[in-house]
Amino acid sequence: MTVGLLAAAPLLPALAQTHEHMDMAMPMPAKPKPQPKPAKARPAVPKAAPALKKAAPATARPAPRPTPVAPAAADTSHHAGHEHSMEGMDMPTTSPAPAVPMNHTGHTEGMDMSGGSHNMGGMTMAHDSSMQMGGMSHALSRNLPMNRNGSGTSWHPDETPMYMWMQHKGPWMLMYHAGAYARYTSQNFNNDGKRGHANAIDGPNWGMAMAQRNIGARGLLNLSLMVSLDPLTETRGGYPLLFQTGESYRGQPLIDKQHPHDLISGLSASYTHAVNEDMDLSLYVGYPGEPAIGPVAFMHRISAMPNPDAPLSHHWTDATHITFGVATLGVRYKQFKLEGSNFTGREPDQYRFDFDRPRADSWAGRLNWNPSRSLALQVSRAFIKSPEDLHPDDNVTRTTASVLHSRTWGERRYLASALVWGLNEAHGGKEHAVLAETNLTLGRPTFYGRYEFVQKDSEELNFYATAAYGVPLDEVFNIHAITLGTSYRLATLGGARGPELSLGGQLTGYFIPRNLQYDRIGDFGTLGPGYGKLPLSASVYLRLTAPWMSMKGMGPKAGSMGGMKM
């Protein structure tokens, strides 16, 4: 069917022209001026279809004979809702056809071909309700645009640009995302011999495939797979990143390192039932997957896309984006969505090629609200049981809130920003984190920045300041980090729809308390170096991403259901 539709696409302008010049029940035009008779025989004029004969008012004038129009003058004006019958093309007339607006390239927007069959010149085309022309809807709603897709079940703003490949396979719509870096990074380069000083060549990366189709008149099925080759490119526990903490490697906590992601970072399925155009009910399951905690994970957040580093607040906000065992129920009403998740609290172990044991021992709830096309807000709270392998008796209560903003005004011209707050409550203490980041892309050049405030205690950093008489002093450290960076899109490889190659670089400065600058007491009371004054880190990189995709005319319009007005 897809091949037939594609083959018929070039005929649409001609059909529109023939449609325009049929004798149809339409508002009566003004009486034309008499035309001089041609010297030779007049060309044949299509006759009015008998099926359209209607009783005309007594005052109505007879319809004028149409003047033939040159075939080259194809008409792209909008036609919708006309009941008609043409020679060789029988259309069902039991109910009015839904409005199907046409854009100026001749593609249908949000057209849902459901039920019945059409006979075109003797060729019958059976229509299936799972076929939706003109684009892909949101992964968990037939009535939301695909731009709102985030990680897991989270929401982006509707004006968020997308980088992807997309194709049709029968009733399925397939979408592919990817991002990969080839990078040199130098951490704490201005404090040689101090803690966290490290240089590395590495390559953070990920890839994602998504398939979805309509099920019946109201259902939507979505399948997704996410993979990462981090286990091959980020060895010895991960890449160096000053003041980063979380997870473990060979029985030791990862400090000043960002852990690699698992080979299979996401494997999920979801089903959504549209009660009506304003309400959806959805079920999402993943092994691994992402529970309803926090905003869109940093790997998929457009405001974070140019930055190869994970946020220092990762384990305060979105570290649960890889969870081995999660089930989420959600209900959407208009621009609100309420979700609840049951999931595995334990973070992934150091063995990155396997599947960890699911436990279903933790809970989370999240409320999303998109008040406008440019904004996506969320608040969430989670009880996470025993997240750390080295501290199995410690549970964490996590609370997050965020505002994501996107504004697009042209091809590859957009501003995307995020403001995120997270709070971890564990073993009697509270630690906050705040992140603010932005990505300004102006065609080829991109300018970006990130500010973070994060509280990490002595145990988290394994850094104990010395009090009087050499007694270790446990305390909470306030860490501020500012990153400024830029990148430039060098080329699109392999044609217009090939991956995009960019060159970039960034510099990060850390503002830390005095107790972190000087020597500290570590394991077993041994002395070790501090971080020094104003630690600086820098990176230069090449980045490959999926191509930018224009979303003009993609996805269902507001107030429609798969393109069909309800």
ABEGO torsion letter per residue (X at the ends): XAAAAAAAAAAAAAAAAAAAABBBBBBBBBBBBBBBBBABBBBBBBBBBAAABBBBBAABBBBBBBBBBBAABBBABBBBGBBBBBBGBBBBAABBBBBBBBBAAGBBBGBBBBEEBBBBGGBBBBBBAABBBGEBBBAABAABBAAABBBEABBBBAABBBBBBBBBBEABBBBBBBBBBBBBBBBGAABBGBBGBBBBBBBBBBBBBBBBBBBEAABBBBBBBBBBAAAAABBGGEBBBBGBBEEBBGGBBBBGBBBBBBABABBBBBBBBBABAABBBBBBBBOBBBBBBEBBBAAABAAAAABABBBAAAAAAAAAABBBEBBBBBBBBEABBBBBBBBBABBBBABAABBBBBAGABBBBBBBBBABAABBBBBBBBBBBGABAABAABBBBBBBBBBBBBBBAEBGBBBBBBBBBBBBBBGGBBBBBBBBBBBBBBEABBBBBBBBBBBBBAAAAGBBBBBBGGBBBBBBBBBBBBBBBBBBBABBBGEAABBBBBBBBBBBBBBBBAAAABBBBBBGGBBBBBAEBGBBBBBBBBBBBBBBBBABGBEBBBGBBGGBBX
